[in-house]
Amino acid sequence: MALVVFLLTYVFLAGFKLPWIKLDRTGAALVGAAAMVGLGIIPPNEVAQAVDVDTIVLLLGMMLLAAYLTRAAFFRATAYYVLRHSKTPRGLLFALVMISGVLSAFLVNDTVCLMLTPLVLMLVKSADLPPLPYLLGLCMASNAGSAATFTGNPQNMIIGVASQMPYAQFIAFMALPALLSMGVVFLVLLYAFRKELPHRSIHPDGPPPLVDRRLLVICSIAVVGILIAFFVGLPLSWSALVGATAVMVVAGINPEEQYKKLDLGLLLFFACLFIVVHGVNKEGWAIAMRDLFAPLMVGGPIRESFGFTALTLVASNLFSNVPFVMLARVWVPGMVDPRLGWQVLALASTLAGNLTLIGSVANLIVFEGAKDTIKVSFWQYFRIGAPATLISLVIGLAVLLAERALFL
């Protein structure tokens, strides 16, 4: 019964629409969680144990911090001054890929895409450039860069809490694969749009954003403090929330305005999805799924890693990466090399978002924000996303295996 509830919930998580039922992703997760309890799969007194509070708190802390950074115009100012000094169309693309990836490594990639999309549209319009390569660069580099840390995207937050791996150790192994993946994104886009990106000088115009300097200083100190807490091994979740609430106290700004910028629906979605996945795990379906694909992952850590990568790539695009990571987190401790397994899961589930237009929330944010400027079809995106994803996955996995051989 738990599997039936999960599959029915998945219909809506995957974006399918039923004419007689109006549910979004959050509503579907809420109905699924209620069904798990209503059908007796999960007793009411077990619900609190099903929800991973640390992941919810970490996401809340990062969202709140991002809200204050947005108020200070941090994202727009950083992107504006970097992109404004790009001299050529290709230089502008490279700068965009780098800034999107680096910002997403330390702040949630969805927020980075939400903040930068209007600015990118303004700059390419003023420079008389085609918007598609730059919009693709924004979302794809954001996905690639976010693989570097536990705070880059929601699925990595789940992995960070579940693995208990030190933040510094994770970033030490994941930084190079993420950086190389950003490079792959840039080169694939450069080749695909070589005719649309001429060798000429550009001078993108537009007024610089107004920055709240006092708030920006406060937020910057908080970000540095949070990162120090992460690197010395303090809990990710409460370090992020303490830092964000410290900004709230010191900023002297009515917090009600910042609450409106929080995606509370996303927090509800996560909480309910934890309950749905707990029901699936309780009935043993997650283990059964792992056993089904076990032949792909037999033969030592190298074959196991390639099999797990292939499974994660396909399943993340079928189930969406967050639900799949919630399922797969119970498998990793039983792998030959669990540390490598967590790294592979983080890399593959994140880069899988670059495969299709609907593979990542960041993709949807960018092209929904640009819908009045450009319409992108599934296949138009896929012809770029497929090579960028497959090449970056192969290179990233090779780097992870090389790092394992060197530092094991």
N, C-alpha and C positions, 0 to 999 in steps of 0.2 A: 504493500500500500504506500509506503514511503517513496518508492521509486515512481509510482504513478503521480503522486503529489509533486515530486521534483520535476518530472517531465512536463506536467501541465504548467507548472510555474515557468519552466524553461521556454515554453512557447512564447510567452510574453517577454522574457528576458532577451530572447533572440531578436525581438523586434517585430514578431508576427502580429497581425491585427485580426481580430475576430469581430465580425459586424455586430454581433449581438452582445458582446461584452466590451466595455470600455475600461481598460486597465493599462497603466504605464508600468515601467519596470519596478518602481517602488510599491505600487499597489499590488502587483502580482506577488512580490516577495512577502508582503504583509498578509495576503490571502493564503499563500503557501504556509507561512508560519502558523497562522490560525488553524489551518487544516491539520497540520502535524499535531497540534495540541488537541483539537476537537475530535480527531479520529483515534486519540489515545496512543499515538505512536510515541509522543513525548509527554510525560506527566507534567502538569503545571509547575510542580516544585523543582523540575529539572531544567526549566527554561533559562533561568539565570545562569546555570552552568554552561548552557549551550552558547551563549553570547560571549565572544571574546572581548571583554571590556577594554583591555589594553589597546587593541587595534582601534576601537571606537574613540578612545581618549586621544590616541596619537593623531588620528585623522582630524578630530575636533581641534586639537591644539594647532596643527599646521594650517587648517582652514582659517582659524581666528587670526593667526599671525599674518597669513596672506591677505586677510581683509584689511588689516592696518597698513601693510606694505602698499596695498592698492590705494588706500586713502592718502598715503604719502607720495603717490605717483612714482614709486620705485620702479615698477616694471616698465612703464612707458618712458620714463626718463633714461633708464639704462639702455633700452632698445633704441630709443631715438638718437642718442649721441653716438652709439656704435654704428648704427645703420647710416646715420647722416654723413659720416665721414668715409663711407665706401665710395670708391671712385669709378667703378665699372659695374655693369650688370652682374658679372660673375663674382666680383668682390662683394657685392651686396648679398648675393645668395650665400656665399661662404660665411659672411658675418652673421647672417640670419640663422644659419644652421648652428654655428658655434654658440651664439647667445641663447638660442632656444634650448639647445642641449644642456649647456652649463647651468642655466637657471633651473631647468627641470630636474637636474640632479639633486638639488637641495630644497626645492620647493615643489609642490605637487604639480605634475605636468599639465593637468586639466586647467589649473589656474593660470599657468603661464600662457597657454594657448588662448584662453578667454581674454586675457589682458592685451596680448600682442596682435591679435587678428585685426582689430580696427586700425592700429598703427601701420601694420604691413600694407593694408589696402590703401591707406593714405599715401604712403611713400612710393609704392609702385605706380600709383596713378599720377603723382606729381612728376615721376621720372619717365612716364610713358612706356612702362614695361608690362609684359603679360603677367597677370596675377597668379596663374596656376603654378609655375615652378616655385614661387615664393611661398604660396600657401601649403604646397606639399612639403617644402623644406621645413616650414614651421612645425607642422604636426608630426612628420616623420622623425625629425631631429629631436623633438620633444620626447617622443616615445623612446628613441635610442638613448638619449642622455639620461633619462629617468631610471634606466637599468642600473646605474652606477651606485645608488644608495638605497637604503631602506625607506627614505622619505621622498623618493622620486615619484612614486605612484601608489595607488591603493593596494595592488596585489603584492608589491614589495613590502608594504607595511605589515601585511598578514604574515609574510615570510619572516620578516624581522622579529615579530613577536613569537612566532611558532618555533623558529630555529634557535633563538637565544644566542645567535652568533654575535660576537662583538662588532659594533658598527665599523670600527677602524679596520678590522680584518676583512669584513665584507667589501668595503670600498677599495681596499688594497688589491683584491683579486678582480673586482668588477670594473674598476675605472678604465683600464686599457680596453677590454672588450666594448665598453660603452663608447669610448672615444673613437675606436676604429669603426664602430657601427655608424657613428655620425659621419665619419669620413666616407663610408660607403654610400650613405644617403646623398651626400654632396656630389660624389663622382657619378652616381647613377642619374641624378637630376641634370648634372652638367652634360652628360652624354645624350640623354633623352631630349633635352631642350637646347642642344648646341646651336641650332639655327635661330631660335628665338632669343638667345642671349648674345648679342653682337659685341664685338670688341670696340667699345666707344666709351667716352667719358659721360658720366651722369652727375646730376646735381639735384638730388631729391630735396624738395622744399617742404615746408610745413612748420608751423610755430612750435617751439619747444614746450613741453608740458610744464605746468606750474607745480613746483615741488614744495611740499611742507617740510622744510629742512629740520625743524625741531623733531617732528614725528619720525622722519627718516633716520635721524641719529639714534633716537630711542629704539626703533625697530632694528637697526643695525647692531646695536649693543646686545639686544635680545637674541638675534640670530647667532652672533658669535658665542654668546653664553650657552645657547642650546647646543651648538655644534661641539663646544668643549665638553659639555655634559655627555653627549653621545660618544665622543672619542675616549673619555675616561671610564666609560662603562656604566653610567647611570641609566636607569630605565628610560627607554625611548619615549614611551607614552607620557609619563608625568613630567619628564624634562621639557617636552614640547608644550604641554599645557601650562606648566609653571612659567615658562618664558613668555608665552602669549598673554597670560593673565597679568604678568608684571607690566607688560606694555599697556594693558587695559587700565591699570591703576595709575601709571605715571603719565599717560598721554593727555589726560584732561579733556577727553572727547566723550560725548554721550555714547555709551556702548550700544544703544538701541540701533543706531545707524549701521554699526558693524554686524550686529546680529542678522540684519536683512541680507547681508552679503554671504552668510553661511548657507551652504547647501544642506539644510536639515533633512531634506528628503533623501540625500545620499547616506546620511548617518542612519536613518530609519531603514533604508534599503539594506545596508550592511548588517544591522542587528537582526533583521528578519531573515536574511539569507543565511546567517550563521545557524539559526534555528532550523531552517529547511535542510541544510547540509548535515546538521547533527542528526536529524531523523534518518537521512540516507545512510550515514555512517553507522548509526545504531543498528540498523537492519543488515549491515554487512555488505551493502552494495558497493561501497568504495573499494573494499578489499577484493570483491568479485571482479570489479572493473580492472583493478591492477593485475589480478591473476589472468584475465583475458589477454592482456597485452604483455604478460611476463615473457613469452618467447622472444619478443623484440629486445628484451633487456637482460639477456643471459649471456655470460661470457666475460665477466670482468668489468671494471669501471669504464673503460673506453666504449665498449659496445653498449653497456647500460646507459651511458650518457647520450650516445647517438639515438638509441631507441626512445629514451625519455624525451629528448628534444623533439623528435618526430611526433610522438604522441601529444606533447604539450602544444606544438604548433597547430596540429589539426584540432585538438579538443578546445583550445583557447578560442578558435574561430567558430566552433560549433556551439560550445556552451558559454562562451565569453570567458575572458581570462580570470576574472575575480571568482566566479563560482567554481571554475576548474581548480584554481589554486587552493580554495577551501577544501575541495575533495582530495587533492593530491598531497596536501600537507601531512596526511596520516600515512602516506606511503614512504616518504623520504627517510624517516628514521630507520627503516628496514633495508635501505639500499646498501650496496657494498661500501660506498664512501658517502655518508650522509652530507658532509660539508659540501662536496662537489655537487651532490644532488640538489641542495638548496640553491646553489649558484646557477646550475643549469635551469632549474625551475624559474628563477627570477629572470634570467636572460631570455629564455625561450618564450615565456608567457608575455613578457614585455615587448620583444621584437615581433611577436605574432600580431601585435596590434597594427603593424605597418603593412600587413598582407592585403587587407581589404579595407574599403571605405568604412564599413561598420565594425571593423576589428578593434577599434579603440574609441573611447569616449572623446579623447583629444581630437581625433579626426572629425568626429561629428560636430564638435564645438567649432572648429575652424571653418568647415564648409557650411554649417548652418549660419555662422556669423557673416559669411561671404555670399550668401544665397542671392542677394540683390545685385551682386557683381558678376558671379559666375556660377554655372551649374555643372557639376561633375558627375558623370555616370559611374556605375560600379566598375565597368570594364576599363574606362579611361583611367581610373585610379589603379586598378589591378595591374595594368601593364607596367606601371612604375613600381607599385608595391611589391609585386612578386620577386623581381630580381633583387631589389633592395633588401627584402626580408631574407631570402635564401642565402645570398652572398654574405650578409652580415652575420647570420646565424652560423654558417660554416666557419667563418673567420673567428667569431666570438668563442665558439666551442673549442676550436683549435687552440686559442690562446688560454682558455681555462684549463685545458688538459696539459698544455706546456707549463703553465704556472704550477699545476699540481705536481708535475714531474720534477720541477726545479725546487719547490719549497715544501714538499711533503716530508 
